[in-house]
Amino acid sequence: MASKVEVEVEMKSKSDKVWASIRDSTDVFPKALSHQYKSIDVLEGDGKSAGSIRLVTYQPGLSDITKPAKEKVEKVDEANKSLSYSVIEGDVLEYYKNFKASLSVSPKGDHGSVVKWWCNFDKASDQVPNPDLIRDFAINNFKELDAYILANP
C-alpha cells in the first residue's frame, strides 16, 4: 500500500533564488552541501528536464540509505516552481519497492519562501520504517541551502 510523508520548510531566501538553486542542484548541492553530497552527475538529458537521469553520490559515512542512487526527473513545472523525481536504482529500493519525491517552492511574504517536499513510497516489507531518515535529510538540506543562498547572494 502506498504511503506518503510530507514536510514544509520555511526559508529566508526568495523563492526565485531557492528554485534556481534546486534546478541547478547538480552544480549547487555539491558546493553548498559538500559534507552531504560528493557529486551529482548527469547521465542522460540535461539534469533539469523531465526524462533526465542523475547519479547522486553522497559523502562516505552517511547511512546505508544514502548510498549512490540514480534518480529520474519525472516532471518539471517552471511556472509553479515544482518538480518530481523517482529513485530508479540504489539501496533505497531495498527498503521501498518504489520511491517518488516531489517538491514545490512558493513565496512567503516579501522576502522568504516555503519549500514543500513530499515522497510517495511502498515499503518492501512491513518491517521497513517510514523514510523518516530521508525526510530529515531533506529538511536539513533545505535549511543549509537557505544559509548558503543568503551567504552567497
Disulfide bonds with the S-S distance in Angstrom:
none
